[in-house]
Amino acid sequence: MAETTTSTDMSKGKNKSTAASSPAAGPGGSAEPLLDIQGLTLRLPASAAARPILDGIGLHVGRGETVGLVGESGSGKSVACRSVLGLLPRTAETEGAVRVNGTDVLGLDKQGLRDMRRNKVAMVFQDPRASVNPMRRVGAFLTEGLRVRGLSKADALARAEQLLEEVGIRDPKGALRKFPHQFSGGMLQRVVIAAALTGDPELLLADEPTTALDVTTQAEVVGILQRLQARHGTGMLFVTHDLELAAAICDRIYVMYAGRIVESQPAADLFARPRHPYTAGLLASTPRLDPDAEPPKPIPGRPVSLAEAPTGCAFADRCAFAEDRCRAEAPPLVTQGAVSVACLRADEGILP
């Protein structure tokens, strides 16, 4: 897997609690997940795509829970994440449901989407410089949303200072007077996280928020997200291709391939015993800090493109365990307890 970055000790994930693994309840005991995606299919009919970008995916996030969404580039992770905010192409055709606190996002009008983005859900994107206007000072960027919520200028500035202090910026008053180009990538990502928190969101979407940062800054940003989440009880959907990072911070993990969920498990269980050959391949291709660890083994072949529509399992041509039936029959996602896997041979003990 060409993109994998090693940033944290994967063994930390083994100590994560798996109490939140049940679809029926989040960590807080709520009977309804904070985020509940069911059967989400997304097509672009005007494109040359031979298959849906998302194909019947389902996932859930409970209050205070961190859920990982992993897979190679092009698997559909970012599209799935953006669907929660209704950030989809105008020509997109969708099926299924994307519910936040019981409200289906796909059925909201423009005002409903605006209210949800302002009050319930926030997103931190991969590139912080794409999220800010380079011609405006950070103070204007942070206070704009606060003023819309009815705060006075003085109160908005005070709240902006407080948020900057929360994300670890030492001179928040001075930071408000600066332009984005005066910040490093890591510091600007902190500013963007502060902006995401202006509406006290119940759900935070983090789309590869540490990819462009060095390892030390990655750890600092992740630590900030975890502290803020613990303080506010926020649910978080964390999109990443960094499996070590996912192991360290996530309660549960969903694995995506070719627009489908192919496996989900509590994080510690998934890394201890993957059930899908694709998941096992991702783990084998991840570099390890342990000098005695085996060298990374890349997954052979290439991911399926949108121009291809395999009849059977989309991973079959790259899978060492594929049989003729795997190329003829698309495997359903079968759930047993806290484990879901889409592999016709998952119960045959093909993986060590």
JOVEN-V494651 format. One record per backbone hydrogen bond with DSSP energy under -1.0 kcal/mol. CO is the residue of the C=O (numbers start at 1). NH is the residue of the N-H. If there is no record, write none. Layout:
# JOVEN-V494651
co = <CO/CO>
nh = <NH/NH>
This chain:
# JOVEN-V494651
co = <1/9/10/11/12/13/18/22/26/30/34/35/36/37/38/40/41/42/42/43/44/54/57/59/61/61/62/65/66/66/67/68/69/70/72/75/76/77/78/79/81/82/82/86/89/93/95/97/98/99/100/103/104/105/109/110/111/112/113/114/115/116/116/120/120/122/124/127/128/133/137/138/139/140/143/144/145/146/147/152/153/154/155/156/157/158/159/160/161/162/163/164/165/171/172/174/175/176/178/179/180/184/185/186/187/188/189/190/191/192/193/195/197/202/203/204/205/206/208/210/214/215/216/217/218/219/220/221/222/223/224/225/226/227/228/229/229/235/236/237/238/239/241/242/243/244/245/246/251/252/253/254/255/255/257/259/260/262/263/264/265/266/267/268/269/276/277/278/279/280/281/283/284/290/305/306/313/315/316/325/326/334/336/339/340/341/343/345>
nh = <4/12/13/14/15/16/21/25/29/26/101/61/99/59/97/57/95/53/54/93/47/42/40/37/34/35/65/236/251/252/238/254/240/256/75/259/80/81/82/83/84/85/87/88/92/43/41/38/105/36/103/100/107/108/113/114/115/116/117/118/119/120/121/202/203/205/207/130/131/136/141/142/143/144/147/148/149/151/150/156/157/158/159/160/161/162/163/164/165/166/167/169/168/175/176/177/178/139/138/182/183/188/189/190/191/192/193/194/195/196/197/198/200/235/122/237/124/239/211/213/218/219/220/221/222/223/224/225/226/227/228/229/230/231/232/233/234/204/67/206/69/208/243/246/247/248/249/250/267/68/265/70/262/263/260/55/257/342/255/340/253/270/271/272/273/280/281/282/283/284/285/286/297/293/308/50/316/318/319/329/313/341/339/336/264/334/346/348>
